[in-house]
Amino acid sequence: MGAITRGLANNITTAGRIAASGVNDATVSGITSMPIGATDNTYHLVSSQTLSSSATITFSGIDNTYDAYVFRFIDVHPETDGSIFRFQANVVGGSGFNETITSTVFESFHNEGDDTTGLSYQANQDQAQGTAFQTLTNSCGADADQCISGELWLFRPDSTTFVKHFKSRTQSANDANYSFDVYVSGYFNTTSAIDEIQFKMSSGDLDSGIIKLYGVRDVGVSGI
């Protein structure tokens, strides 16, 4: 057995994996490139926007770089008590954020007084070939300690063959001091590619918080 082969064999575990002792600064620095497949199943930060009395927040430049895009909502605080967090899209070359949506919405809730709970479908928040901004939360509180957190998935927005599916789950502190867990899913009924997403409250500004946009190349990643 040659020295190189013997050295390699000594750094392979019985499970067939490279041992930690086989990786060092020299071996890592020698890597000049990696195929796309080597970075699958991970979230790649595309952009991040900090909210500051923002009437709307728009993410542009969504393309075919990733199979799916994930928006993460971090402590989004509304300006107006009782307002609802919503989103819409534009196709490439479109304007107005009024694409056709068919969606479904249900929610669970529990109040701080521990005397009201529930799980229900929200027929007044879904759309059937509607073009309005799609609801992502129940009415949200604007107290200093109340906010919204959650995420929205958008699948294959670049497709010119299929509709564009989305799904969302948000957790919010309600204006009547309830915890609301809201599930939203649906699709943009268009075969045109989507390249812009916009968020806003039903009334008032997005007072503070952060929205991050991630890309995922492998749609088999856990969580989809």
N, C-alpha and C positions, 0 to 999 in steps of 0.2 A: 504494500500500500504506500503510495507516494505521500510526501509531507503535506501537500495541499489537501489531498483526499482525506488523510488521517485527521488533519486539523478540522475539516468540515464535519467528519463523522463524530468527533469528540464534542461538537456543539449541537448535535441533534438529540433530542430527548427520545425516550422509548415510545412516546405518543406521536413521534414524527414531526415535532415542532422545533424551531430554532430556539435554543436556550438563550437566556438573557446574556450569558457570557460571550455569545457569538455576535452580539451587536455592540458596536462602539462608534465613536465619532468618525473614525476612518471609514467604516463600512457604510454608515448613513450618508456622509458627505460625498461618497462615491456615486450615489444615485443622482442622475441628471434629469430624469423624467419618469413619469408613471402613466400608464394607460388610464383612460377614464374609468374603466371597470375597477381599478384599484381604489377608487375613492367613492364607490357606490355605497348606499345605505348610510350616508351621512348627510347632515344638513350643511349647506353652504350659504353663508350670509351674503345676501345680494345688496341689501341696503337697510338703513335704519333711520327713522324719523322721530324726532322729539316734538311732542305736541305742546303748543303754547298759545292759548286763545285762538285756535285754528278753526275756521269755519268748515273747511274740508281738508283732507289729506289725500293726495293722489300718488300712486306708485305707477310709473311709466316704464317702458322699455322691456316689458315681459315678453319673452320670445321662446325659441325652441332649445335654448341652452339646457333646460331641465324638463323632466317629465312631469313634475308637479311643483307647485309653489305653495309655501306655507307662510301665512301672516300670523305673527305672535303679538297679542295685545297685552301690554304690561302696565298695570295700574292706570288704566285710562279713566280720567276723571272728567265728568261732564260739567259744563257751566250751569246748566239748567236742571233743577230738580224734576224728576219724572220724565225726562227725555229718553229716547230709545236709540241705540247704536245701530247703524245701517251701512250697507255697501251696495255698489253697482259697478258696472264695467263698460268699457268702450271696445268695440272691435277696431282692428287696424284701419286708420283713416276715419273712424267714427268720432262723434262728439255728442255731448248731452248726457252721457251716462244713463242710457235708457234702453238697454238691451232686454230682450224678451226672456222672462224667467218663469219656470214652473218649479215650485218648492213645497217643502213640508216642514212643519215646526211643532215640536212638543217640548214641555218643560216640567221640571219638578221644583217644588218650593217648600220652604219651612220658615216660619217667622221667629223672631227673637223671643217672643212671649211664649213659645212652645205650645200654642193652642191651635195652630193651623198648619196643615201640610197638604200636599197634593201632587198629583201627576196627571197632566192633561194635554190633549192636542189643542193647538191654537189656530182655529180656522180663520180668525181675523188677522193673522200675521203671515199666512202662506200666500202664494200667488199661483194663478193658473193662466199662463200666457200674459202675465202682467209686465209692466215696464217701470214700476216704481222701484225705489231703493229697498232692498231686501232687509227685513228686520233680523238682527243677530242677538238681541237681548230683550228682556222685559223692560219696563220703565225703571230707570236707574236713579239712585240717589245722588245728590250733589253736596251732601255733608262733607266736611273736611276729610273724614276718614273713609268715605265710600268711593268705590271705583269698580272697573270692569277688567277682567283678565280672561284670556282664552286664546283660541286659534281658529284660523280659517284655511282650509285646503282647497286649492284650485288645480284640477287635473288636466294635463295636456291642453293648455290654452292656445297652443300654436296649431292645433289640428284644423285642417280645412275639409275634413271628412265627417267628423262626429260633433255632437253637442258637447258643451263644456261642463262637466260635473263639478260640484263643489260640496263641501260639508264643513260645518262649524260646530264648535262647542264652546260656550262662554259661561263664566261664573260671575255674577254681579251682586252688589249690595243694592237692594231695591229701595225706592223712595219711601216705602212704608215699613222699612226695616225687616225685609225678608231676604233670605238667601235664595237666589234663582239660578238654576242650572238649566241652560237652554240649548237644545239641539236643533240645528237647522241643516237641511240638505236639499239639493235640487240641481237644476242645470240651466245654463243659458242656452236657449233654443236657437242656436245659430251654428252654421258650419264655417263661419268666418273666424279667423284667428283673433284672439283677444290680447291686447297689449297694454291696457290700462285698467286699474282698479282704484275706486275712490271710496273713502269712508267719511261719514258725518253723523252728527246727532240729529234727531227729528226736530229739535229746537235748541237754539243756543250753540255755543262753540264747544270744541274739544279743548277743555281747559288745560289739561296736562296729561302726561303719560308718554309711553314709547310704543311705537309699532315697528316691529322688525320683519323683514321679508327674507325668507330662506328658499333656496332651491334644492330639490332632491332629484337625482338622476335615475335612481332605481325605484320604480313604483311598487316594488315588492318589499320596501322597507317596512319594518314593524310600525304599526300605528295607522297605516293607510287602510 
